[in-house]
Amino acid sequence: MKNILVIGAGRTSTFLIDYLVKKAPVNDWFITVADQSLELALSKANNHPRTKAIQFDIFNDKARSAQIAKVDIVASLLPETLHIHLIKDCLLNKVHLVTASYVSSQMAAYDEQAKDAGLIFLNEMGLDPGIDHMDTLRLINRIKHSGGELISLRSFGGGLVSPESDDNPWGYKITWNPMNVVSAGMASARYVKDGKLKIVPYNRLFLDVHLVEIPGYGKLEAYPNRDSIKYRRIYNVPRIPNVFRGSLRKPGFCKAWNALVQIGLTDNRYTVPDADRLSYHEWLSFYLNKKNSSSTKKALAHFLDEPVDGKLIKKIEWLGLLTDEKIELKDATPAEILLDLLQKKWKFTEKDKDMVILHTEVEYLIDESCKKITSTLLLQGKENFNTAMSVAVGLPMGVGVNLILSKKISERGVIIPIYPDIYKPALKELAELGISFKEENTRLPAK
């Protein structure tokens, strides 16, 4: 029997656990669901004969190590920063690891040790990053094998609210890690356009907006996502002159979010003392040049150089930043105060539905002509928190666990799903599970 430890029983875990449970009888697996909340772990284990639930404290070194020693593989849904607590225990006990997180510098530092131990630490096995890597490598390698020369790679992804649940002026609700919504892009971004490096600092990130036409949906906007340049190396296309990765939002979102950035409300570097004594409009006024006779709203409009009755000011007003409602946090950073507010205003309810979109555009030269492939995944969620995001993160992780336990992956060390023995069978199985892409091929004017 193979033993699997799933750490984290939040919303994203639902489809991962369901996938593993369905495979368990045939493959002789047993799944332990671990969470700091035993009640939550019990609800996800669901009294299945092939599962059990335990309370789990990631910071309890002795108990954590003892639990990891009992299993063959760990599937972690913890935040990226907490994986360091798992790595040493996995190495010590010869246990494989699967996550949906980006490879951190801490994780990457253990590559050689994992290789020496014959272990697989498979990261970025989720939606974005994850499925996006796999589909992009599928396209790139097809073009290479046909003799084509890649000249442009643009990749976009996003978790959005479905049109029928889009009932606020921002066109957005929180369907994933809340703090990541506020901190998105804080490390700036880099990409390559026409062979030239582009660096976009955080204070200008949401001004660098790219419009994207999504087949079957319509127009969305995207802002640059982290470091696109490294994907020249990761995807083995070192000389490609155009590489861009972007995060998708509804039209108008980036301009409004940029306003919050420019005001200073997303800053996470200092605390606002006794914030709970302030109303939201008092807090907002601290960042504005408010004249004696002007209201906070007029000062806001003046600062942003926007009409007082314009759409942008109405979006900020809708958030409640101009109200007398008291802030509920005492000594918190601006980002934490904003996040607390957004979690109320952008709350995703059990009646809401979400959607995830991955969209890749690849241009290449072949036989003296220029061609373009677009590949699009548009996945709709369901009510009762059966979100598309949890499907698109949980199922790839489950597939990754299956590939490792089935000994289908030859690579060892700290890896991501860019290898054919991972992405080919993974994409095939994901398509069978309802996660599939639609392609369009077009001929472009010669460049």
C-alpha positions, 0 to 999 in steps of 0.5 A, spaced: 500 500 500 502 507 498 500 512 503 499 519 501 499 525 505 495 531 503 496 537 507 491 543 507 484 541 507 481 548 504 477 549 498 482 548 493 483 541 496 476 538 494 478 536 487 485 533 489 482 529 495 476 526 490 481 524 485 485 521 489 480 517 493 477 515 486 484 512 484 485 509 491 482 502 491 485 500 484 492 503 486 492 500 493 492 507 496 491 510 503 490 518 504 491 522 510 488 529 510 491 533 514 489 540 516 490 545 522 482 544 523 480 537 524 473 539 523 475 541 516 480 535 515 474 530 517 469 534 512 474 532 506 476 525 508 468 524 508 469 517 512 471 514 506 475 507 508 481 509 504 482 516 508 483 518 515 483 526 517 488 528 522 489 535 526 496 538 523 501 543 525 506 545 520 510 548 526 510 542 530 517 539 528 516 532 532 509 531 530 510 533 523 516 529 521 513 523 525 507 524 520 511 524 514 515 518 516 509 514 515 507 516 507 510 515 500 508 522 498 506 529 500 501 533 496 502 540 499 496 546 499 500 550 504 503 557 501 509 557 498 513 560 504 511 554 508 514 548 504 521 549 507 518 546 513 516 539 509 523 539 505 528 536 510 523 531 513 521 529 506 529 528 504 530 525 511 524 520 510 525 519 502 518 522 501 516 525 494 513 532 494 508 535 490 505 542 490 502 547 486 507 553 488 512 557 484 519 554 485 522 558 491 529 559 492 529 555 498 526 549 494 531 550 488 537 550 493 535 542 495 535 540 488 541 536 488 540 533 495 533 531 492 536 528 486 541 524 490 536 521 494 532 519 488 526 523 490 521 528 486 519 534 488 514 536 483 512 544 483 508 548 479 503 543 478 497 547 478 493 551 474 498 557 473 503 555 474 502 548 472 497 547 466 500 553 462 507 550 462 504 543 460 500 546 454 505 551 452 511 546 452 506 541 447 505 547 442 513 549 442 515 542 441 510 541 436 512 547 432 520 545 433 519 538 431 515 541 424 521 545 423 518 552 425 522 558 428 518 561 434 518 568 434 513 570 439 510 567 445 504 570 449 501 567 455 495 569 459 491 566 465 486 568 470 481 566 475 475 571 474 468 571 476 463 568 471 458 573 468 452 571 471 455 572 478 458 579 476 454 583 480 459 589 482 463 595 478 470 591 479 468 585 475 472 581 480 471 577 487 476 573 491 476 566 489 483 564 491 489 566 496 486 573 498 493 576 500 495 574 493 490 579 490 493 585 494 500 583 493 500 581 486 505 584 482 509 587 488 516 584 485 515 588 478 515 585 472 520 583 466 518 581 459 521 581 452 518 585 446 522 585 439 528 583 442 528 588 447 528 587 455 522 591 458 522 592 466 516 594 469 516 597 476 510 596 481 508 603 481 507 602 473 505 595 473 497 596 472 499 602 467 502 596 462 495 594 460 495 589 454 488 587 451 487 580 449 481 577 445 479 570 448 475 566 443 468 564 446 468 570 451 471 576 449 476 582 450 479 582 457 485 586 459 492 583 462 498 586 466 505 583 466 506 577 471 512 577 474 519 575 470 517 572 463 524 572 461 526 566 465 521 562 460 526 563 455 531 558 459 525 554 462 522 552 455 528 552 451 527 558 447 533 562 448 533 566 442 525 568 441 524 575 441 518 576 444 516 573 451 510 575 455 506 572 461 500 576 463 494 576 469 487 577 466 482 581 469 475 584 466 476 591 462 477 597 467 480 593 473 487 595 472 486 602 471 482 602 478 487 598 481 492 602 479 489 608 483 489 604 489 497 603 488 498 610 487 494 612 493 498 607 497 493 603 500 497 596 497 503 598 501 505 592 506 511 595 509 509 599 515 503 599 520 497 604 521 497 605 529 490 604 532 487 604 525 481 601 529 480 608 531 479 611 524 473 610 519 475 608 512 474 615 509 479 618 515 484 613 513 484 615 506 484 622 507 491 621 510 494 620 503 490 626 500 492 633 499 485 635 502 484 643 502 479 646 508 473 646 504 474 640 500 471 633 501 475 627 501 471 625 495 473 631 491 481 631 494 481 623 491 478 626 484 483 631 484 489 626 486 487 621 481 485 627 476 479 624 475 471 626 474 468 626 481 462 623 478 466 618 474 467 611 473 473 610 477 471 614 483 465 610 483 469 604 484 473 606 489 466 609 493 463 602 492 469 599 496 467 603 502 473 607 502 469 614 503 464 611 508 464 613 516 465 605 517 470 604 522 476 599 520 476 593 524 484 592 525 488 595 530 495 595 528 495 593 521 499 595 514 495 599 509 495 592 505 492 588 511 486 594 512 485 594 504 485 586 504 480 586 510 475 590 506 476 587 500 474 580 503 467 583 505 466 587 498 469 582 494 466 576 498 465 569 493 459 566 496 456 559 495 451 562 490 457 565 486 460 561 480 467 562 478 471 561 471 478 560 469 482 562 463 488 560 460 490 563 453 496 562 449 498 565 443 504 562 439 507 565 432 512 562 428 516 562 421 515 556 417 516 555 409 517 562 408 510 564 412 508 566 418 503 562 422 499 563 429 496 558 434 492 560 439 490 555 445 485 557 450 482 553 456 475 556 459 473 552 465 466 554 468 465 553 476 459 551 479 455 553 485 457 551 493 464 553 492 465 547 487 470 552 483 473 552 477 479 554 480 479 548 485 478 544 479 484 547 475 489 546 481 487 540 485 486 535 479 493 537 476 496 535 483 492 529 483 495 527 476 502 529 479 501 524 485 499 518 480 504 519 475 510 519 481 507 513 484 506 509 478 513 511 476 512 514 470 517 520 471 524 519 470 526 526 472 529 527 479 530 533 484 526 539 484 522 539 477 516 543 474 512 539 469 516 541 462 518 534 461 514 530 456 513 524 461 509 529 465 506 533 460 504 528 455 500 524 460 498 529 464 494 533 459 491 527 456 488 525 463 486 532 464 482 532 458 479 526 460 477 529 466 474 535 462 480 540 462 481 541 455 484 546 450 481 549 444 486 551 438 485 556 432 490 556 427 491 562 422 496 565 417 499 571 418 502 577 414 510 575 413 514 579 418 
